[in-house]
Amino acid sequence: MCRWAAYLGEAVFLEDILTAPCHSLIAQSHCAQEAKSPTNGDGFGLAWYGDRPEPGLYRDILPAWSDPNLKSLCRQIKSGLFLAHVRASTGGATSRMNCHPFISGSWSFMHNGQIGGFEKIRRALENSLSDAVFDQREGTTDSELFFLLMIDEGLTGDPQGAVSRATARVLEASCRAGLEPALKLTAAFSDGQALHAVRYATDAHAPTLYTSSLRKGGGRCIVSEPFDREGGDWQAIPPSSFVTMTGDGMAIRPFAPASARLALAV
């Protein structure tokens, strides 16, 4: 499983969250405490928003702890909205195209989890995409494909509904393939204005998700794992939840797959 961190608020240096804290995302890349594997060394990525509508993107296949360019960028770049990810592969080669975050227009997306039985339903899910969305496929991961399913389901106009319908498509494909649906989905995504996150699993073990306000900058973080266990007031996000953060505050709502479509598979 992977580790990730996202922030929304007044512009801060990326290092304040990603490299400087005692249990920063860089530290978690080689010593995670709440992941199945403590090592997340199969690449990393950053997506940050500035004066342009589309985010900047930096990804590489090196372990995050061994890339001095990453530390230099985090020290120099300030942003009021960014997403960062360190990867532990559950499938797909170690390549830049398979590193998170994934980008489409103004949208960025990153994921911790996996689609169970992915190789048996991958073709069906890819074939279900519209041609325009399928043409955006660059890598081979289940995470990128899930992002494209969200886009195909109307992400721009209805973020929570798009995730719900994309989840239902995955579970439906599993049922049609004769598989027991198995999905772990803890993801964050943004259009450069709001920051959204979802925590969901088909079993009782959804990947962890926390949020806390940040003293410096007055913003809020949402993370796979706290980066400052002593100084932060961390709130665990319950399973089956959808989170939306804006400049006006944070809302946490119940999340479930689109039941009407899921019913077709059973």
C-alpha positions as CSV (number, residue, x, y, z in Angstrom):
1,M,0.0,0.0,0.0
2,C,1.1,3.6,-0.7
3,R,1.3,6.7,1.5
4,W,0.1,10.2,0.5
5,A,-0.6,13.7,1.8
6,A,-2.6,16.6,0.5
7,Y,-3.0,20.2,1.6
8,L,-5.5,23.1,1.1
9,G,-5.1,26.6,2.5
10,E,-2.9,29.6,2.5
11,A,0.3,29.0,0.4
12,V,3.0,27.2,2.3
13,F,6.3,25.7,1.4
14,L,5.8,22.0,0.4
15,E,8.6,21.1,2.8
16,D,6.5,22.1,5.7
17,I,4.4,18.9,5.2
18,L,6.4,16.7,2.9
19,T,10.0,16.7,4.1
20,A,10.4,18.7,7.3
21,P,8.2,17.0,9.9
22,C,9.6,14.1,12.0
23,H,7.3,11.5,10.3
24,S,7.0,13.3,7.0
25,L,5.9,11.7,3.7
26,I,9.6,11.2,2.9
27,A,10.1,9.4,6.2
28,Q,7.0,7.3,5.5
29,S,8.5,6.3,2.1
30,H,11.0,4.0,4.0
31,C,9.3,3.7,7.5
32,A,5.5,3.8,7.3
33,Q,3.8,2.8,10.5
34,E,0.2,2.2,9.4
35,A,0.7,0.4,6.1
36,K,0.9,-3.2,5.2
37,S,4.5,-2.6,4.0
38,P,6.7,0.0,5.8
39,T,8.6,0.6,2.5
40,N,7.1,2.7,-0.3
41,G,10.0,2.9,-2.7
42,D,8.5,2.3,-6.1
43,G,8.5,6.0,-7.2
44,F,6.8,9.2,-6.0
45,G,5.0,12.2,-7.4
46,L,3.9,15.8,-6.7
47,A,1.0,17.8,-8.1
48,W,0.8,21.4,-7.1
49,Y,-1.5,24.3,-8.1
50,G,-0.3,27.9,-8.7
51,D,-1.3,30.6,-11.2
52,R,-2.4,28.3,-14.0
53,P,-5.5,26.2,-14.0
54,E,-3.6,22.9,-14.5
55,P,-1.3,21.6,-11.8
56,G,2.5,21.3,-12.0
57,L,3.6,17.7,-12.0
58,Y,6.8,16.0,-11.0
59,R,7.1,12.2,-10.9
60,D,10.1,9.8,-10.8
61,I,10.8,6.2,-10.2
62,L,13.5,6.7,-7.6
63,P,12.6,6.1,-3.9
64,A,11.5,9.4,-2.5
65,W,14.1,9.3,0.3
66,S,17.0,9.2,-2.3
67,D,16.0,12.0,-4.6
68,P,17.7,15.3,-3.7
69,N,15.7,17.1,-6.5
70,L,12.5,16.3,-4.6
71,K,13.8,17.9,-1.4
72,S,15.1,21.0,-3.3
73,L,11.7,21.5,-5.0
74,C,9.8,21.1,-1.7
75,R,12.1,23.7,-0.2
76,Q,11.5,26.3,-2.9
77,I,7.9,25.8,-4.1
78,K,5.0,27.4,-2.2
79,S,1.4,26.4,-3.0
80,G,-2.0,26.6,-1.4
81,L,-3.1,23.3,-2.8
82,F,-1.0,20.2,-3.5
83,L,-1.0,16.4,-3.5
84,A,2.0,14.2,-2.9
85,H,2.4,10.4,-3.1
86,V,5.0,7.7,-2.4
87,R,4.3,4.4,-4.1
88,A,4.4,0.8,-3.0
89,S,3.3,-1.1,-6.1
90,T,0.4,-3.6,-6.0
91,G,0.7,-4.1,-9.7
92,G,2.1,-2.4,-12.7
93,A,5.8,-1.7,-13.5
94,T,7.9,0.9,-11.8
95,S,7.7,3.7,-14.3
96,R,6.9,7.4,-14.4
97,M,3.6,6.8,-16.1
98,N,2.6,4.5,-13.2
99,C,3.5,7.0,-10.5
100,H,0.8,9.1,-8.8
101,P,-0.6,11.7,-9.0
102,F,-2.4,11.3,-12.3
103,I,-3.4,14.4,-14.2
104,S,-6.3,15.2,-16.6
105,G,-6.8,18.9,-17.4
106,S,-7.2,20.7,-14.1
107,W,-7.8,17.4,-12.2
108,S,-5.2,15.5,-10.2
109,F,-5.7,12.2,-8.5
110,M,-3.8,9.8,-6.2
111,H,-4.8,6.5,-4.5
112,N,-3.9,4.1,-1.8
113,G,-5.5,0.7,-2.2
114,Q,-6.2,-1.8,-5.0
115,I,-8.8,-3.5,-7.1
116,G,-8.8,-7.1,-6.2
117,G,-8.6,-9.5,-9.2
118,F,-7.7,-6.5,-11.4
119,E,-6.0,-8.5,-14.2
120,K,-9.2,-10.5,-14.7
121,I,-11.4,-7.4,-15.1
122,R,-9.0,-4.9,-16.5
123,R,-10.0,-5.4,-20.1
124,A,-13.7,-5.1,-19.4
125,L,-13.2,-1.9,-17.5
126,E,-10.9,-0.4,-20.1
127,N,-13.4,-1.4,-22.9
128,S,-16.2,0.4,-20.9
129,L,-14.5,3.8,-21.2
130,S,-15.5,6.2,-23.9
131,D,-12.9,6.6,-26.6
132,A,-12.0,10.2,-25.5
133,V,-11.3,9.0,-22.0
134,F,-9.5,5.8,-23.0
135,D,-7.1,7.9,-25.1
136,Q,-5.8,9.5,-21.9
137,R,-4.6,6.1,-20.6
138,E,-0.8,6.3,-20.2
139,G,0.2,3.7,-17.6
140,T,-1.0,0.2,-16.6
141,T,-2.2,0.7,-13.0
142,D,-5.6,0.0,-11.5
143,S,-5.4,3.5,-9.8
144,E,-5.1,5.4,-13.1
145,L,-7.9,3.3,-14.6
146,F,-10.1,4.1,-11.6
147,F,-9.4,7.8,-12.1
148,L,-10.4,7.5,-15.8
149,L,-13.6,5.8,-14.7
150,M,-14.4,8.7,-12.5
151,I,-13.9,11.1,-15.4
152,D,-16.1,8.9,-17.6
153,E,-18.8,9.2,-14.9
154,G,-18.9,12.9,-14.8
155,L,-16.2,13.9,-12.3
156,T,-16.3,17.6,-13.2
157,G,-19.9,18.2,-12.5
158,D,-20.5,15.7,-9.7
159,P,-17.3,14.5,-7.8
160,Q,-18.9,12.3,-5.2
161,G,-21.4,10.8,-7.6
162,A,-18.6,10.1,-10.1
163,V,-16.6,8.2,-7.5
164,S,-19.8,6.3,-6.4
165,R,-20.6,5.3,-10.0
166,A,-17.0,4.4,-10.8
167,T,-16.9,2.2,-7.7
168,A,-20.1,0.5,-8.8
169,R,-18.6,-0.2,-12.2
170,V,-15.6,-1.9,-10.6
171,L,-17.8,-4.1,-8.3
172,E,-20.2,-4.9,-11.2
173,A,-17.2,-6.0,-13.3
174,S,-16.0,-8.3,-10.5
175,C,-19.4,-9.9,-10.2
176,R,-19.7,-10.5,-13.9
177,A,-16.3,-12.1,-13.9
178,G,-17.4,-14.5,-11.1
179,L,-15.1,-12.8,-8.5
180,E,-15.9,-11.8,-5.0
181,P,-15.8,-7.9,-5.2
182,A,-12.7,-6.7,-3.4
183,L,-11.8,-3.0,-3.5
184,K,-9.8,-0.8,-1.2
185,L,-10.1,2.9,-2.1
186,T,-8.5,5.7,-0.1
187,A,-7.9,8.5,-2.6
188,A,-7.6,12.3,-2.9
189,F,-8.3,14.4,-5.9
190,S,-8.7,18.1,-6.8
191,D,-9.7,20.4,-9.6
192,G,-7.5,23.2,-8.2
193,Q,-10.4,24.7,-6.2
194,A,-11.7,22.1,-3.8
195,L,-9.9,19.1,-2.4
196,H,-11.8,15.8,-2.2
197,A,-11.0,12.5,-0.5
198,V,-12.8,9.1,-0.2
199,R,-12.3,6.2,2.2
200,Y,-14.0,3.0,1.3
201,A,-13.5,-0.8,1.2
202,T,-15.6,-3.8,0.5
203,D,-14.3,-5.4,3.7
204,A,-13.8,-4.0,7.2
205,H,-10.2,-2.9,6.5
206,A,-10.3,0.4,4.5
207,P,-6.9,2.0,4.3
208,T,-6.3,4.7,6.9
209,L,-7.2,8.4,6.4
210,Y,-6.6,11.3,8.7
211,T,-7.1,15.1,8.7
212,S,-5.8,18.0,10.7
213,S,-5.5,21.7,10.6
214,L,-2.0,23.1,10.0
215,R,-0.8,25.8,12.4
216,K,1.4,27.4,9.8
217,G,-0.7,28.8,6.9
218,G,-4.0,28.1,8.6
219,G,-4.9,25.3,6.1
220,R,-5.9,21.7,6.5
221,C,-4.1,18.5,5.6
222,I,-5.6,15.1,4.7
223,V,-3.2,12.2,4.8
224,S,-2.8,8.4,4.8
225,E,-0.8,8.6,8.0
226,P,-0.1,11.5,10.4
227,F,3.3,13.2,9.8
228,D,3.4,14.8,13.3
229,R,1.9,12.7,16.0
230,E,2.8,15.0,18.9
231,G,2.0,18.4,17.5
232,G,-1.1,17.7,15.4
233,D,-4.8,17.3,16.3
234,W,-5.4,14.4,14.0
235,Q,-9.0,13.2,13.3
236,A,-9.5,9.8,11.8
237,I,-11.9,9.8,8.9
238,P,-14.5,7.0,9.3
239,P,-14.7,4.2,6.7
240,S,-17.3,4.8,3.9
241,S,-16.8,8.5,4.0
242,F,-16.4,11.2,1.3
243,V,-14.6,14.4,2.3
244,T,-14.7,17.8,0.6
245,M,-12.5,20.7,1.6
246,T,-12.8,24.3,0.4
247,G,-11.7,27.6,1.6
248,D,-14.9,27.8,3.7
249,G,-14.4,24.5,5.6
250,M,-14.6,20.8,5.5
251,A,-17.6,18.4,5.0
252,I,-17.7,14.7,5.7
253,R,-20.5,12.7,4.1
254,P,-21.4,9.0,3.9
255,F,-20.1,7.2,0.9
256,A,-21.4,4.1,-0.9
257,P,-21.3,2.7,-4.4
258,A,-24.2,3.7,-6.7
259,S,-26.7,1.1,-5.5
260,A,-28.9,1.1,-8.6
261,R,-26.0,0.0,-10.9
262,L,-24.6,-2.4,-8.3
263,A,-27.9,-4.1,-8.1
264,L,-27.6,-5.1,-11.8
265,A,-24.6,-7.3,-10.9
266,V,-26.2,-9.4,-8.2
